[in-house]
Amino acid sequence: MNLENLKATRQSYGEKLAELGEENKDIVVLDADLSGATKTSIFAKKFPERFFDMGISEQDMMSTAAGLSTFGKIPFASSFAMFACGRAYDQIRNSIAYPHLNVKICASHAGITVGEDGASHQMLEDIGMMRGLANMYVMCTSDDLETKWAVEAITKIKEPVYLRLCRYATPQIYDENQKFEIGKGVQIGEGTDATVFATGVVVPEAIKAKEELEKQGINIRVVDMHTIKPIDEELIVKCAKETKKLISIEDHSVINGLGTAISDVLTEKYPCKLIKMGIKDRYGKSGPAKELLKYFKLTAEDIIDVVKNS
């Protein structure tokens, strides 16, 4: 990992969206009065005629995006995850997912790593809400390049997509040689002592834990599950067969998030124990993102403790 090259996935999203706007004139972008924070402002400056600030009106934004998609446009609708999912769930369900429309919901500021904005803005339920919708793809990326690959990839599929983005800056994990495919997790390492399935901002923490454990003679593998729906069932079962322990970690509730999605696969395909690390059925707190990761036990040190002592 390049620990000196830190970038928030919301920034990567904004940059790639503007780049794709040059290539694909059907891309249109909608925002709910938060373009500076979601970074759709980058697209807005280049293509003001294809950018729509809907104001503080998330339900209207989702319905408008649905309508634009029926005319062959590829709408990207952005707001904070709390507002994109929480305020507009009915419109997402009935106007986007149910009619199977080609709308990309790219929601930023998810998880406790929103930080000082506090529990009211720390969306911990969005993966569960979106993966429960038929027809909806659910993704959560971990670094700059992976986010840019994901944004490009979702423009090429005519499916409703929920892409989870974060405020917290993460280090660069991948280089240009990494293969990226929707629905296929990325396995990092071949260790057999444990598998740590991670998504989003905690993927770097899992990699740090892997590197430290190697010094102690414990060899684990990390799986970056950037796509939570459709999830990579084949890779999950492979890791379950090849490693002694299975752990999931996410900046999300342990209820109906990544861990639950993995458990669903294991229950049907290869029953075994999965230890779920995440937010334990509670709301977040206000504080610096790094301190909150420590408080909720989502750091590399916490992963090491679980691998060694569970």
C-alpha positions in Angstrom: 0.0 0.0 0.0 1.1 3.6 -0.7 0.4 5.1 2.7 1.5 8.6 1.5 -1.1 8.7 -1.3 -4.3 9.1 0.6 -7.6 9.9 -1.2 -11.3 9.7 -0.3 -13.3 7.5 -2.6 -15.8 10.3 -3.1 -13.0 12.4 -4.7 -12.1 9.5 -7.0 -15.8 9.2 -8.0 -16.0 12.9 -8.9 -12.8 12.8 -10.9 -13.8 9.7 -12.9 -17.3 10.9 -13.5 -16.0 14.1 -15.1 -13.6 12.0 -17.2 -16.4 9.7 -18.4 -18.5 12.7 -19.2 -16.1 13.5 -22.0 -16.5 10.1 -23.6 -20.2 9.4 -23.0 -22.7 12.2 -23.7 -25.6 10.2 -22.2 -24.2 10.5 -18.7 -26.1 13.1 -16.6 -25.6 13.9 -13.0 -28.0 14.9 -10.2 -27.2 16.1 -6.7 -29.2 17.1 -3.7 -27.5 20.4 -2.8 -24.3 18.6 -1.7 -22.2 18.7 -4.9 -19.2 20.2 -3.1 -19.1 17.3 -0.6 -20.1 14.5 -3.0 -17.6 15.9 -5.6 -20.1 15.9 -8.4 -19.2 19.6 -8.6 -16.2 18.5 -10.7 -18.6 17.2 -13.4 -20.9 20.2 -13.0 -18.0 22.6 -13.8 -17.2 20.7 -17.0 -20.8 19.9 -18.1 -23.2 22.4 -16.6 -25.9 21.5 -19.1 -25.9 17.9 -17.9 -25.8 18.6 -14.2 -29.0 19.1 -12.2 -28.9 20.4 -8.6 -32.2 19.2 -7.3 -31.9 21.0 -4.0 -32.7 19.4 -0.7 -35.2 17.1 -2.4 -33.8 13.6 -2.5 -37.1 11.9 -3.3 -37.6 14.2 -6.3 -34.0 13.6 -7.4 -34.4 9.8 -7.5 -37.7 10.1 -9.4 -36.2 12.5 -11.9 -33.2 10.2 -12.4 -35.6 7.3 -13.1 -37.4 9.4 -15.7 -34.2 10.5 -17.4 -33.1 6.8 -17.7 -36.3 6.0 -19.7 -35.0 8.5 -22.4 -31.7 6.6 -22.7 -29.7 8.7 -20.3 -27.4 7.2 -17.7 -28.2 9.2 -14.5 -25.8 9.3 -11.6 -27.7 10.5 -8.5 -25.6 11.6 -5.5 -26.1 12.7 -1.9 -24.9 11.6 1.5 -25.8 7.9 2.1 -28.1 8.9 5.0 -30.2 11.0 2.7 -29.9 9.0 -0.5 -31.2 5.9 1.2 -33.0 7.1 4.2 -35.1 9.8 2.7 -35.6 8.4 -0.8 -36.0 4.6 -0.1 -39.6 4.5 -1.4 -38.6 6.2 -4.7 -35.5 3.9 -5.1 -37.7 0.9 -4.5 -40.7 1.7 -6.6 -39.3 4.1 -9.2 -35.8 2.6 -9.9 -35.4 -1.0 -8.6 -39.0 -2.3 -9.3 -39.1 -1.1 -12.9 -35.4 -2.2 -13.3 -34.1 1.2 -14.5 -30.6 2.2 -15.4 -29.9 4.6 -12.5 -26.6 4.8 -10.6 -27.0 5.9 -7.0 -23.6 6.9 -5.8 -23.9 7.8 -2.1 -21.0 9.4 -0.2 -20.3 10.0 3.6 -21.3 6.4 4.6 -20.3 4.7 7.9 -18.8 6.0 11.1 -15.8 7.4 9.3 -18.0 10.4 8.4 -16.6 11.4 11.8 -17.6 14.6 13.6 -21.0 14.8 11.8 -22.1 12.3 14.4 -24.7 9.5 14.6 -27.5 11.3 12.7 -25.3 11.4 9.6 -23.4 8.1 10.0 -25.3 5.8 7.7 -24.8 2.2 9.0 -27.8 0.5 7.4 -27.5 1.4 3.7 -25.9 -1.9 2.5 -28.7 -3.8 4.1 -31.4 -1.6 2.7 -30.0 -1.7 -0.8 -29.1 -5.4 -0.9 -32.6 -6.2 0.1 -34.0 -4.7 -3.1 -34.5 -7.0 -6.1 -32.5 -5.9 -9.2 -30.1 -3.7 -7.3 -26.4 -4.1 -7.5 -24.5 -3.1 -4.3 -20.9 -2.0 -4.3 -18.4 -0.4 -1.9 -14.9 0.4 -3.0 -11.7 0.7 -1.0 -9.2 3.0 -2.8 -8.8 5.5 -5.6 -8.2 3.2 -8.6 -10.8 0.7 -7.5 -13.4 3.4 -7.3 -12.5 4.7 -10.8 -12.7 1.2 -12.2 -16.1 0.7 -10.5 -17.6 4.0 -11.8 -16.5 3.1 -15.4 -17.8 -0.5 -15.0 -21.2 0.5 -13.9 -21.7 2.7 -16.9 -21.4 -0.4 -19.1 -24.2 -2.4 -17.4 -27.9 -1.4 -17.7 -28.7 -2.1 -14.1 -29.7 -0.1 -11.0 -26.6 0.3 -8.9 -25.9 1.5 -5.4 -22.2 2.5 -5.0 -21.2 3.3 -1.5 -18.5 6.0 -1.1 -16.8 7.5 1.9 -15.4 10.8 3.3 -12.4 9.1 4.9 -9.2 9.1 2.9 -7.7 5.7 2.2 -4.2 4.7 0.9 -3.7 3.4 -2.6 -3.9 -0.4 -2.6 -3.9 -1.3 -6.2 -2.0 -0.5 -9.4 -3.0 -0.5 -13.0 -2.3 -4.2 -13.4 -5.0 -5.3 -11.0 -8.0 -7.0 -12.7 -11.4 -5.6 -11.7 -14.7 -7.2 -12.4 -18.1 -6.5 -10.9 -19.2 -9.4 -8.7 -15.7 -10.8 -8.3 -13.8 -10.3 -5.0 -10.0 -9.6 -5.0 -8.0 -12.0 -3.0 -4.8 -10.6 -1.5 -2.4 -13.3 -0.3 -2.6 -17.0 0.0 -2.5 -17.5 3.8 -4.4 -20.4 5.3 -4.6 -19.4 8.9 -7.6 -17.1 8.3 -9.5 -15.2 5.7 -10.5 -11.6 6.4 -13.3 -10.4 4.1 -13.4 -6.6 4.0 -15.1 -3.9 2.1 -14.6 -0.1 1.7 -12.4 1.9 4.1 -11.5 -1.0 6.3 -9.7 -3.0 3.5 -6.4 -1.1 4.3 -6.8 -2.1 8.0 -7.1 -5.7 7.0 -4.0 -5.5 4.8 -2.1 -3.9 7.7 -3.2 -6.7 9.9 -2.1 -9.2 7.3 1.4 -7.7 7.1 1.9 -7.5 10.9 0.7 -11.1 11.4 3.2 -12.3 8.8 6.0 -11.0 11.1 4.5 -13.2 13.8 4.4 -16.3 11.7 0.6 -16.2 11.1 -0.4 -16.1 7.4 -3.8 -14.9 6.5 -5.4 -13.8 3.3 -7.6 -10.6 2.7 -10.5 -10.6 0.4 -11.7 -7.2 -0.8 -15.4 -7.6 -1.4 -16.0 -4.5 -3.5 -19.2 -6.0 -4.8 -21.7 -7.1 -2.1 -24.5 -7.9 -4.5 -24.1 -10.0 -6.6 -21.5 -11.5 -4.2 -18.7 -13.8 -5.2 -20.0 -17.1 -3.9 -17.3 -19.1 -5.5 -14.5 -17.2 -3.7 -16.3 -17.3 -0.4 -16.6 -21.1 -0.5 -13.0 -21.5 -1.7 -11.7 -19.5 1.2 -13.9 -21.4 3.7 -12.4 -24.6 2.4 -8.8 -23.4 2.4 -8.5 -21.4 5.7 -9.0 -22.1 9.4 -10.9 -19.0 10.4 -13.3 -16.7 8.6 -13.7 -13.1 9.6 -15.7 -10.2 8.0 -15.1 -6.5 8.8 -17.1 -3.5 7.6 -17.8 0.1 8.5 -21.5 -0.8 8.7 -23.9 -2.6 11.0 -23.2 -6.3 11.5 -26.9 -6.7 10.8 -27.6 -7.3 7.1 -24.3 -6.0 5.8 -21.2 -7.7 4.2 -21.0 -10.3 7.0 -24.7 -11.3 6.6 -24.2 -11.6 2.9 -21.3 -13.9 3.4 -23.2 -15.9 6.1 -26.1 -16.4 3.6 -23.7 -18.0 1.2 -22.0 -20.2 3.8 -25.3 -21.4 5.2 -26.3 -22.8 1.8 -23.0 -23.8 0.3 -20.5 -24.6 3.0 -21.8 -24.3 6.6 -19.1 -23.0 9.0 -18.4 -20.2 11.5 -17.9 -16.6 10.5 -16.9 -13.9 13.0 -18.5 -10.6 12.1 -16.7 -7.3 12.9 -18.7 -4.1 12.5 -21.1 -1.9 14.4 -22.8 -4.0 16.9 -26.5 -3.1 16.7 -26.1 0.6 17.8 -25.7 4.0 16.4 -22.4 5.9 15.8 -20.8 8.7 17.7 -19.2 12.1 17.0 -15.5 12.2 16.8 -12.4 12.0 14.5 -12.7 9.1 12.1 -9.5 7.4 13.3 -10.7 7.5 16.9 -14.1 6.1 15.9 -12.4 3.2 14.1 -10.6 2.5 17.4 -13.7 2.9 19.5 -15.7 0.5 17.4 -12.8 -1.9 17.2 -12.3 -1.8 13.4 -8.6 -1.3 13.2 -5.7 -3.5 12.2 -4.9 -4.2 15.9 -8.5 -5.4 16.4 -8.3 -7.7 13.5 -5.1 -9.1 14.8 -6.7 -9.7 18.2 -9.6 -11.6 16.6 -7.3 -13.7 14.4 -5.2 -14.7 17.3 -7.7 -15.1 20.1 -11.1 -16.1 18.6 
